[in-house]
């Protein structure tokens, strides 16, 4: 068994071992991430859509709603091979399915996503530090970034 702390998915993208996990878990991490990549995106997308409809949609500015309407945004948790594909429609966020063309793809590791939703780091910093990857419609990405900046943290860190 390899003690590598990075595994590769079917698309050749690395699956870094999440911080805090020992290197001996790398083979099991690889299997789990490879399995997650093979699964359809709809079940986790449905859960994410339901959550975003409660946490994000009521706070989302009108210009962001207009820009997102009908467009597919793919969110990827790169260290676990998890893919979410969401579309904003008349009734809110919904799973977009695996065949719809993606307007914007945003990928990060689990610590990167956590830092983003907690507001611990600015999306620009995460992007320039190569923690966050955005591909596709840059204008849509900027609208979404500005909306998230205006809203503030979606999931504030607990105070000790």
N, C-alpha and C positions, 0 to 999 in steps of 0.2 A: 504494500500500500504506500502511496505517496504521502509525503508530509507537506506538500505544497499548500500555500494558503490562498491560492487563486485557482479557480476551476473555470473551464470554458463551456459555454452553452452551445446549442446547435448552430446558432448564428455566429459563433466565433467570438462573441463578446465575453469578457472576463466576468466571473462570479467571485468577487473577493470574499474571503471568509470574514463575516462580520466581526468587528472589534469585540474582544472579551471572550470569544470562543477559542478553545485550545486548538492547536494545529492538528492534533490527532482526529478531530472531527471533520477535517477537510474531505475525506472520501464520502462520508454521509451527507455532508453539505452539498457535494457535487451531485449525488443521486437525487436529493430533494429538489435542488434547483433545476436539474434536467427534467425531472418529473413535472414540476410546476410549469416549465416552458411548453411541455407537450399538451397540457390541459387546455381546454377552451377558455377564452378570456371572459365569457359571459357570467359565470357564477360570481367570481370576485368583483367583476364590474358592476353587477347588480347591487352587491353589498356597498361598494364605494358610492354608487349613484344615490342609494338610499341615504347614506351618511351625508353626502354633499348637499342633498336636497334640504337637509335639516341644518347643517352647520354653515354652508357657504351661500346657497341660493338666496336666502332672505337678506343677506348682507351684500350681495353682488350688485355693483352699479349698473345702471341701464345700458351704458355703452359697452360694458363687458358682456352683458346678456345678449345684446344685439350682435356683437362680434362672434360669440360662441354659438349662436343659434344655428342648429343644423350641421355644425362642423364636428368632426371626430377628433378628439384629443386622446392620444395614447400616453399613459403613464406607466413607467416601468420601474420596478424595484429590482435593480440589476444584480444585487447579491443573492437574491432568492429566485430569479427567473420568473417573477410574477409580472403579468401584463394586465393592465386595465385599459379598456377602450370605451370612452364615454362620448355621448352626444347630448347636447342640450336641446330639448324640444319644447313644445307648448306646455307640457305637464312637469317639466323639470329635467334633471339629468336622468339618462337611461343608458343601459348597455348598448354599444354600437355593433357588436358582433365582430368576427374576425375578418370579414371580407370587405367591409367598407373602407374607402380610401382615407388615410390619416392626414389631417391638416397640420397637426403639430404633435411631435413626439417629445416627451420630457422623461429623462431617465436619471436616476441617482441611486446610490446605495441606501440602505435603511437608515444609517446615521445621518446622511445628507437630507433625506426626506423629513426625518424627525427634527433636524435643525431648522428646516424651512417652515414646517407647520407650527413649530413653537415660536417662530420669530427670532430665533437665536442668531441667525445669519441672514443677511440680505441676499436675495436671489442673484444679484449681480456678482457678489463675492463668491457664492457657490459656483456660478458659471465660470468666472475667471480662474478660480482655483481648480477647475475641472472636476468638481464634485457633482455638478448638475450638467446634463447634456440636453440641449434643445436642438431639434431638427425640424425643418418644415417652414411654415409661414411665420416669418419673424415678426411681422406686424401683429399677428394674433398673439404671439408670445409676449410682445411688449404690452399689449392691452391687458393680458392676464396678469403680468408682473405688476403693472401699475394698480390694477384692481386689488391684488393681494397686499400690496404695500399700503393702500388706503384702508383696507379692512383690518390689518394687523394680524396677530397670531390666531390661527384657527384652533390650536390646541395648546394653550399656555402651559408652561412648565409648572409643576407644583412647587409651591413655596415650602421651604424647610422650616 
